[in-house]
Amino acid sequence: MEVVRVPQSMPIVFALFFLLFQAREFSCCHDTERQSLLKFKRGITAGQLSSWVGKDCCLWPGVGCNNSTGHIIHLSLQNIGLEGPLPVFMHSFHDLRYLNLSGLYLEGPIPHQLRNLSNLRVLDLSSNSLLLLDNSRWLSRLASLQHLDLSYVSFARGVKWLQALILYQCIIPDHILPSLPHLNFTSLATLDLSYTYFNSTLPGWLLNLTSLEFLYLGGNYFSIPFPDAIENKVFLKEVDLSYNHFIYGDPSVRLEEHCQLQVLSLSWMNMTGDLNQFKGMFSGCIRESLRSLDLGGNQLNGSLPEWLGEFKNLESLLLFSNSFSGPVPTSLGRLSSLQNLMLWDNQLKGSVPESLGGLSSLANLVLRSNSFNEQY
């Protein structure tokens, strides 16, 4: 433990202050920010923030401060039952890095003053169905933004361009996505356009987002160039293109540089052909990184290839509701991490290989609706 020496000439009062200051980092919040929070508290239903008492707002639930400066950097107010417009004073917290206002029953336009939160990294306005994004140009000022959730937020028809990450089940006019330019947003790590029900070609600007780690496009009607949509995104960890009924491209293209890809969901996409045509795509380090592979609900046929047993860390293999025939490959017995194996509703034959009995981690095995020698 470091010993703090107090100069002998220092008066006792200043000495005590000196020791207290050295004993703990400064964390007491700034009065102007405290007053802003109290103003917010007075404007909502009584009792919702009854725990906001005392002079040090850094100790209040949902509030976090920088230990060195005392400025508020974290504000989490989700699901407290606020009704009304989004508080404009939020833009005064210049050091804010995390702002969660989800599920507050907010209504009206999102204040453009939020553009002043230049240090903001996470902004969550989701589950505010009456909140309106009438202009998204202010988003371009949030240079530090890494995560934006606008799920269940309405978009005005006049919105001309968009820089958003999570737009799950948003109401967006059909012309918006195809007309968007390339987004020069290098910190973008997550893009979720799931179930926005667009009926068009995959927007070209999306193909240029090379820093993506999580890509969710499920439940749309995109015409998807696969695997072009993901082949230049080498940082991808999870990809979900399921429930998109239009897919084209060369499945033999290799994804050998996708050494971080762990989850790949391509279910219910009307994919056709023999699974062996994907051998090249599933070569290289992806066989070590992949944890979940979902090809269920397609029109794939032919026999299940032996190379499926080469995914060393695979935990879920979902091949149900296709037209696979022939035997179950014995190589699947080498998938020592496998927990879920779904092969139901195919045309598989023969006996279930004894090698599957050695899968100690296997928790779910569904083989029904096939033509095995015994019924499962």
Secondary structure as the mmCIF struct_conf table of DSSP 4:
data_model
#
loop_
_struct_conf.conf_type_id
_struct_conf.id
_struct_conf.beg_label_comp_id
_struct_conf.beg_label_asym_id
_struct_conf.beg_label_seq_id
_struct_conf.end_label_comp_id
_struct_conf.end_label_asym_id
_struct_conf.end_label_seq_id
HELX_LH_PP_P HELX_LH_PP_P1 GLU A 2 PRO A 7
TURN_TY1_P TURN_TY1_P1 GLN A 8 SER A 9
BEND BEND1 MET A 10 MET A 10
HELX_RH_AL_P HELX_RH_AL_P1 ILE A 12 ALA A 23
BEND BEND2 ARG A 24 ARG A 24
HELX_LH_PP_P HELX_LH_PP_P2 CYS A 28 HIS A 30
HELX_RH_AL_P HELX_RH_AL_P2 ASP A 31 ARG A 42
TURN_TY1_P TURN_TY1_P2 GLY A 43 GLY A 43
BEND BEND3 ILE A 44 ILE A 44
TURN_TY1_P TURN_TY1_P3 ALA A 46 SER A 51
BEND BEND4 GLY A 54 LYS A 55
HELX_RH_3T_P HELX_RH_3T_P1 CYS A 57 LEU A 59
BEND BEND5 TRP A 60 TRP A 60
TURN_TY1_P TURN_TY1_P4 PRO A 61 GLY A 62
STRN STRN1 VAL A 63 CYS A 65
TURN_TY1_P TURN_TY1_P5 ASN A 67 THR A 69
STRN STRN2 ILE A 72 SER A 76
TURN_TY1_P TURN_TY1_P6 GLN A 78 ASN A 79
BEND BEND6 ILE A 80 ILE A 80
STRN STRN3 GLY A 84 GLY A 84
BEND BEND7 PRO A 85 PRO A 85
HELX_LH_PP_P HELX_LH_PP_P3 LEU A 86 PRO A 87
HELX_RH_3T_P HELX_RH_3T_P2 VAL A 88 SER A 92
TURN_TY1_P TURN_TY1_P7 HIS A 94 ASP A 95
STRN STRN4 TYR A 98 ASN A 100
TURN_TY1_P TURN_TY1_P8 SER A 102 GLY A 103
BEND BEND8 LEU A 104 LEU A 104
STRN STRN5 LEU A 106 LEU A 106
STRN STRN6 GLU A 107 PRO A 109
HELX_LH_PP_P HELX_LH_PP_P4 ILE A 110 PRO A 111
HELX_RH_3T_P HELX_RH_3T_P3 HIS A 112 ASN A 116
TURN_TY1_P TURN_TY1_P9 SER A 118 ASN A 119
STRN STRN7 VAL A 122 ASP A 124
BEND BEND9 SER A 127 SER A 127
TURN_TY1_P TURN_TY1_P10 SER A 129 SER A 129
STRN STRN8 LEU A 130 LEU A 133
HELX_RH_3T_P HELX_RH_3T_P4 ARG A 137 ARG A 141
TURN_TY1_P TURN_TY1_P11 ALA A 143 SER A 144
STRN STRN9 HIS A 147 ASP A 149
TURN_TY1_P TURN_TY1_P12 SER A 151 TYR A 152
STRN STRN10 SER A 154 PHE A 155
TURN_TY1_P TURN_TY1_P13 ARG A 157 GLY A 158
BEND BEND10 LEU A 165 LEU A 165
STRN STRN11 ILE A 166 ILE A 166
TURN_TY1_P TURN_TY1_P14 TYR A 168 GLN A 169
STRN STRN12 ILE A 171 ILE A 171
TURN_TY1_P TURN_TY1_P15 ASP A 174 ILE A 176
HELX_RH_3T_P HELX_RH_3T_P5 LEU A 177 SER A 179
TURN_TY1_P TURN_TY1_P16 THR A 186 SER A 187
STRN STRN13 THR A 190 ASP A 192
TURN_TY1_P TURN_TY1_P17 SER A 194 TYR A 195
BEND BEND11 SER A 200 SER A 200
STRN STRN14 THR A 201 THR A 201
HELX_LH_PP_P HELX_LH_PP_P5 LEU A 202 PRO A 203
HELX_RH_3T_P HELX_RH_3T_P6 GLY A 204 ASN A 208
TURN_TY1_P TURN_TY1_P18 THR A 210 SER A 211
BEND BEND12 GLU A 213 GLU A 213
STRN STRN15 PHE A 214 TYR A 216
BEND BEND13 GLY A 219 ASN A 220
STRN STRN16 SER A 223 PRO A 225
TURN_TY1_P TURN_TY1_P19 PHE A 226 PRO A 227
HELX_RH_AL_P HELX_RH_AL_P3 ASP A 228 GLU A 231
TURN_TY1_P TURN_TY1_P20 ASN A 232 ASN A 232
TURN_TY1_P TURN_TY1_P21 VAL A 234 PHE A 235
STRN STRN17 GLU A 238 ASP A 240
TURN_TY1_P TURN_TY1_P22 SER A 242 TYR A 243
STRN STRN18 PHE A 246 TYR A 248
BEND BEND14 GLY A 249 GLY A 249
TURN_TY1_P TURN_TY1_P23 PRO A 251 SER A 252
TURN_TY1_P TURN_TY1_P24 GLU A 256 GLU A 257
TURN_TY1_P TURN_TY1_P25 CYS A 259 GLN A 260
STRN STRN19 VAL A 263 SER A 265
BEND BEND15 TRP A 268 MET A 269
STRN STRN20 THR A 272 ASP A 274
HELX_RH_3T_P HELX_RH_3T_P7 LEU A 275 PHE A 278
TURN_TY1_P TURN_TY1_P26 LYS A 279 PHE A 282
TURN_TY1_P TURN_TY1_P27 GLY A 284 CYS A 285
HELX_RH_AL_P HELX_RH_AL_P4 ILE A 286 SER A 289
STRN STRN21 SER A 292 ASP A 294
TURN_TY1_P TURN_TY1_P28 GLY A 296 GLY A 297
BEND BEND16 ASN A 298 ASN A 298
STRN STRN22 GLN A 299 SER A 303
HELX_LH_PP_P HELX_LH_PP_P6 LEU A 304 PRO A 305
HELX_RH_3T_P HELX_RH_3T_P8 GLU A 306 GLU A 310
TURN_TY1_P TURN_TY1_P29 LYS A 312 ASN A 313
STRN STRN23 SER A 316 LEU A 318
BEND BEND17 SER A 321 ASN A 322
STRN STRN24 SER A 323 GLY A 326
HELX_LH_PP_P HELX_LH_PP_P7 PRO A 327 PRO A 329
HELX_RH_3T_P HELX_RH_3T_P9 THR A 330 ARG A 334
TURN_TY1_P TURN_TY1_P30 SER A 336 SER A 337
STRN STRN25 ASN A 340 MET A 342
BEND BEND18 ASP A 345 ASN A 346
STRN STRN26 GLN A 347 GLY A 350
HELX_RH_3T_P HELX_RH_3T_P10 GLU A 354 GLY A 358
TURN_TY1_P TURN_TY1_P31 SER A 360 SER A 361
STRN STRN27 ASN A 364 VAL A 366
BEND BEND19 SER A 369 ASN A 370
STRN STRN28 SER A 371 PHE A 372
BEND BEND20 ASN A 373 GLU A 374
#
